[in-house]
């Protein structure tokens, strides 16, 4: 495999920690970069420590409400410049401004997770030792941003400073997309190891039947887990490619006869379709293990095609992902090889052959390991000129998700639906902020956060909380009691002070309960203060 470039080694030596509470080495841009603009994420200033004020009473509050929990994700696609950047080759400042606008919009809508596509087609929207810079970023594959910066490091920092998770989205086997119009860079896998790459229609595809190709993609993804403070690794529905048809409308066979031929020389070789599924199964299982060896707290999730097989359940009709993409997503869920599954349920509630609630219930029934189930919603279909949905379709799907047992959130495709039209802002869909659901099976023997050491200071103007700086805290939950009413707010872990009004809706501030939440979503016991 290609070794680290001199440029990357120098950057690693110069690297400092990025973001609110990063504990990993993050590739940092050179120190000669210009000062950040006001829109960029910047480090919060240190505040002088106040003198602690003892609470007026040690009597504990009872019936303190729980903070709401729901995964509220959105896909940010970079292939063909669907969501970001708006077009290839934008200046660095414009790229950053657009990305910050996405983060700000997501935070303002009370979303809590960004699924950012960082490897659309064996290319990179980050500084990679394996693959060239994506042409969707710079306009020319292999050309770095000018002036230089690392978009993924920038995105991780920006997300965490806004209380958002950042999941890095990879396409494991697609090596070139039809929307690309430039030449392959010298460092592209199609140039370095052409024996691993197959042409299929207008695509280039890494051959999943080759162990070396599977290992290559795992190494690419593992490198990101090792160097960036991401919250999750995300794969979509592309494993083997969707079938291409010839001029007569007939499916074109995927050209993997050479790699399969190596298998059939062995005794008891499986039929080719079973062999293809085994290749994908092996990749998924190995990738999950590799991620956990590097960082056990990084979630691994996949968003497969929403139908496993036609006839499952009985009324379902449509594309057979099991026999066309060779993706046995039910097996991955039943084996516990994923931490979350986000089946793309891109159909309406009333579409009988692909019914949203019927498919959601079926996927829930397959979830024997009780992993997170967060269906993908086709939010971009709202307002389409032809065949678009009315706004209430997504609102009703979201209500079905919330009422369904074992389903704890959803993911919207894609961010442009929220940016393009102010009528799609859903003011009532996410009226309040929510914590991401906890992932306790990744904790193992780790301890949850300890009760935080908060300091309270009351002045004539307001009541101020001073929060400790900690690399282990991802969110603060502040529950303020006004009269008989509790108001709950969630802040990013880098927040160091919170000012509370002494009155809200004519009710006087009585007390405060503060909890700390770690990256796995585990919440500490509450630190209580009585103000009155």
N, C-alpha and C positions, 0 to 999 in steps of 0.2 A: 504494500500500500504506500502511497506517497507519504513522505515524511513532512514534519513541520517546516514551513518556510522560515528563512531568516527573519522576515518581517514579523511573523507570528511569535517567534521566540523573544524578539525584542519587546513586543507588546506585552507578552506574559511577564517578563521581568519588570516592566514598568507598571504592571497592573495593580490597581487598588480596588477595594471593595466598592461595588456600585449598589445603589438602591438603599431602602430604609434599613434593612437588617440582613443583608446578604452574608452568608457564611461560606460562599464559594469564591474561587478565583474567577473574576469576570474580565474578559478582554476589554481593555480600556483604550479609547482613542488617544493619540499622542498629546503631550502636555502643551503643544503649541496651538491647540485648537482655540478658537475665539471664545470669549466669555459667553455663558449661556444666555439666551434671550429670555425675557420674562415668561414665555410660554413653556420653556423647558423645565423638566423636573430639576430642582435644586435642593441641596442639603439644607435641612432645617437648622437655624442657628441654635446654639446652646443658650439656655436661660439660667440666670442665677437661681440657686436653690432657695426657696422660701423657708421661713421658719414654720415648722408644722403647727397646726392648730388642732388641739384635741377635740374630738366630737363632744357635743354637749351631753350626750347620754350614751351609755354602752348597750342600751336595750336594742335587741336585734329586730330587724324588720321580718315580718312573716308574709308568706304568699307573694314573694318577689317573682314577677313574671319572667319566663324564659325569653331569650332573644329569638326572633324568628329565624328559621333555617330553610334555605332553598337554593339549589344551584341555578344560577341565572347566567348562562353563557351565551356568547355570540361568536360566530366564526368570522374571522377577518382574512379573506382570501387574497393572495398575491398573484396567483396564476392568472395570466391575461389581464392583470391589473384590475381585478373585479372590485376590490375594496381599497387596497392600498399597495403602493402609491397610486395616485389617480392616473398616472401615465409613467412610462419608463424614462429615466434620464433626468428627472427633476433635480434641481439643486439641493444640496444637503439640507439647507435651512427650510426649504419647502417640504421636503420629505418629513422632517421632524415636526413641522407645524401641523401637517395632516395627521400624523400619528398621535400627536398630543390632542388634536380635536376629537379623534376617535376615542381616546381614553377619557377625555372630559365628558363627552356625550354618554358613554357607557356608565360612568359614575353618576351623572346627573339623572339617568333613567333608573338608577338603583340596580343595575346589573352588577355582577360580582366576579365575572371571569371572562377573559379574552382568550380565544383559541386562534393563535396567530400562525399562519402558514409560513414556515421558514425554509422549506425544501420542496418546492413545487415539482421539479423534474431534474433530479440529480444535480441541482445547483443550490446556492446558498444565499440567504438574506442575512448572513452573519459572517464573521471572519472564520473560515473553515480551513483546516489543514488538508482536507480531502477533496473538496469540490470548489468549482469556480463561483465567483459572484454571479448572481442571477441577472439576466438581461431585463427582467421585469423591474429591477431596482435601478440599474445604471444605464440601461439602453444597449449595452454591449456585454455579452457574457464574458466573464473573467476580469472585467474592469472594476476596480474598487470605487466606492463613493469618493467624491472630491469636493471639498476637503474630506479627509477620511473620518469616518465614525463607524461604530458597530451597531446596526439597527436592533439586533436582538438584545444586546446589553442595554441599550437605550430604552427599549420597550419594557424589559423586566423592571428597570428602575421606575419608569413612569407608571406602570401598572401598580406596583407595590406602594408607591407613594399615594395612590388614590384608593387603596384598599381593595384592589382587583387582583385576582389570580392571573397568572400568565401560563398558558399551556402551549408548548411548542408543537406545531402540527407538521407532520412529515408525510410525504408520499414515498413509500418504501421502494417501489419498483419502476415507476414512470421515469424515463430518462430524457424525454423531450415531448413537449406539448405542441399541437398544431399551430397555436397562436404565436410561437416563437418564430422569428424571421431572420435572425442573425446566424452566423456560423458557430459551430461548437468551439469552445475555447480549448487550447492545448491540454489543459488539466482535466477536461471532462472525461468521465469514465468511458464514454464512447470512443474517445481518442486514445486513452491510456490502456484500456482493456477492451478492445472491440469484440473479443470472443465472448464477453459477458452480455453483450447488448444485441437485441433483435429488433428488426424493423417490422412494424405491424400497422398497416394503413399509413396514416400520417404521423404515427407515433414512433418513438424509440422506447424500448422496454428492457429493463434488466430481466434476465431469465431467472424466475424463481426456482427453476429446476436445478440450477447450479449452486452448490454449497458455497462456492466462493462469492457469488453475487449476493446471497443471503447474508454471508458474513460481512461483506462490504457495507451493506445498508445498516446492519447492526452496529458496526464500528462508527459510522457516521452519526447515528443517533446517540450512541453511548458517549461520544465526544462532547455533545451538547449537554447531556446530563452531568458530565464531569465538570464542565467549565462554567455553566450558567445556572443561576439560582431560579430555575423554572419550577413551576408547581406541578406540571404534568407533561407527559408525552402523549401525543394524540395522532392516531392514524384514521384516515377516512375509508371509503368503500373500495378504493382501487388496490387490488392485489394482482390477480391476472386482469388483463384489460377487458372492458366491455366489448362484445363482439363487433367486428367491422364487417360490413357487407360489400360485396362486389357490385358491379354495374347491373347485374341481374337480380340484385336483392338477396343473394345467397350469402350466408355467413362464411367468412374467410377463416380457415383454421389458424390457430396460433402456431407459429413456426418453431416449436420446441422439440421437433423430432430428434435432433442430435442429442440433446441432453437426456431425453427419454430413452433414446437408443442405448445410452450408457447404462441405464437402469435395467433394461430388459435383457441384457447379457447376464444379469444375476438370476439366480433361481427364485421362483415364486414372485416375479415382478408383478405389481398390481396393475389393473387396467389404468389407462392414461389419466382418466378423470380422478380416480382415487389417488393416484400418484401426485397429481397437481394439488389436491386438497392436503395431502400429507406435507408437501413442500410449504404451503402456507401455514399449516398447523405448527410445523417445526419452527418456522420463523417467529410466529407469535409467542410460542412458549419460550424460546431462547431469548427473545427480546425482553420479555417480562423479567426473566431471571437476571439478565444483564443489568437492567435498570435498577433492580433491587440490590444487586451487589454493589453498585456504585453509590446509590442514595436510596435507602429503603423508604424514604418519605415522599418520593416522587410518584405520583399516580400515573397509571398506564390506562389509557382509554382508547376505544375504537368506536367509530360511527359507521356501522355496516349499512348496506342497503336494507330498507325497512321490511322487506319480505324475505324470510329465510328460504322457504320453498312454497310454490303454489299448493294450495290445499292444507296449509298449516296456518291457522285453523281452516276448517272445511270450506268456508265461503270465499276464501282469499284466492285471487287470480293475479297473474302478472309475471314479471321477470323472475327467473330462477337463479338467484345468486349462488346457491349451492353448486349448481352444475354449469354456470357460465363464468362467474368470477372465482369459483372454487374456494369460496369463503364459507366455512362452517362456523358462523358466529354463535349458533346455539351451543356448539361444543366448547368454544372459548369461555362462554358464560358459565356453563355447567362445570367446567374444570377449574374455574376460579383463576384463569390466566389474565383476566383484566380486573382493574379496580372500578372501572365504570364502562357501561355500554350505552351508546347513544344511537339507537337505530333510527335511520332517517325516515320518519313517518310523514312523508311529504304529500299526503292525500287528505281530502276533506273528511269531515265526520260522517257525512251521508253517502259517501262513495262506497257502495256495498262490497264490491270486489276487492277494495283496498281500504276498508274502514279504519279510520284512525283509532277509535276506542277498542275495536276488536283486536287489532294488531298490538296495541299497547298491553291489553290484558294477556295476550299470548306470550309476549316477551316477559312479562312479569312472572308467568307460570314457569318459565324456563330458568329463572334466577335462583337456583338452588343454593348458591353460596351467599345470597343476599348482598350482592355487590350493588353499587350505585346504578340506578336505571334512570337516565336522563334523555328522553326522546328528542330527536332533532325536529324542529318545526320549520316549515317552509314559509317563513315570514316575508321573504322577498316576493311571494306571489300576490301579496296584497297590492291592489292598485295597478296590476299589470293591464295593459291596454286590451289584450286578448286573453280570455280565460282566467282573468284575475279573480281573487277572492274578495269578498267584503271584509271590512275590518273585524266584524264580530267573529269570523271563523277562527282566527288565532286566539282571540279572547276566550272563546268557548273551549278550544283545545287546551288552553292553559288551565281553565277551571277543571276539565277532566283530569289533567295531570295532577292537580292539587288534591283532588278527591280520591285518587286511586291509591290503594295501599301499596307500599313498597316502591313508590315512585317519588323522588325527592327533588325534581327540578327539570329543566329542559335547556336546549341550546337552539338559538335562532340562526337561520341562514337567510341573509348574511347582514353584515353591518351596514351596508348601503341602504337597506330598508329603513333604518333609523336616521340616516343622514340625509336622504334624498327628499323626504316629504314630511313636513311638520305634522300632517294629519295622522302619521303612524307612530306617534310618540307614546301612546298607551299610558296616559297619566294615571289611570286606575289599576293598571296591570301590576305594577310594582310600586305601590304607594309609599312603602317604607323600605329601608335597607334590610338586608338579611345576611346572616352568616352562611358560608358554604357548609353543607353537611359534613359531619366528622367522618374520618376514615380510620376507625379504631384498629382494623386488622393490620395496618402498617405500623402501628405503634410498638407492638411486641412488648419488650421490657422497659421501654422509655416511660419516664414519669410525666404526667400531665403538668401544665404550668402551676407553679406555686401561687398562693394568694398574693396578689401584687402589693408592693409597698408604695401606696399612694399618699401624697401629701395634699392636704386641703387648706386653702387660705381664703378667708372671708374678708371682703372689703365693703366699703359703702356702695360700691358700684355693682359688684357681682360676687359670686362664689367661684373660685378657680381651683381646678384640680391640676396637680403636677404629677406627670406620669414618668416612671423611670425609663431610661434607655436600655433596651435589651435586644440582643440578636435573636432571641427565641420567641419573641412576641410578634405575631403577624397582625392581630387586631385587638383593640380595646372595646369593651362593651360598657357603656355608661348608662345606668338606669337611675333617672332622677324622679323622685316622688314629689308631686305637687298636689297638695290636698290628698284626695283619695285616688288620684290618677298617677300612673307611671308613664314616663316618657323614655323610650329606649333609643339610643344613638350608638352607631358603630363607627369607629375611627381606625385608620391604618396604624400599624404598630410603631411607626416612626413619629407619631404625634406625641408631643411632650407636655402640652398643656391644653386644657379645655376650660372654657369659661361658661358657667351656667347662669342663666337669668334667675334672679331671686323670686320672680313671679312669672306665672304662665297662666293665661286665661283667668286672671284674677285670683288664682290659687297660689299660696305661698310655698316656696321650696322648703320641704320638710327634711329630706335626706337624700343620700346618694349611695348606690352600690356599684362598684367597679369590678369587672372581671377581665382576665387576660386570656387570649385565645392563641394557640400555637398554629403552626403551618398545617397540621393535620386536622384542625378544627376542634381540638379538645379545649374545653373551657375550664378555667380555674374556679376555686371557691371565691365568693365575693368579698371584697373589702368594703365594709359599711361605715358610713358617716351619718350622724344626725346633725343637721344644720340648725334646726329649731328644736 
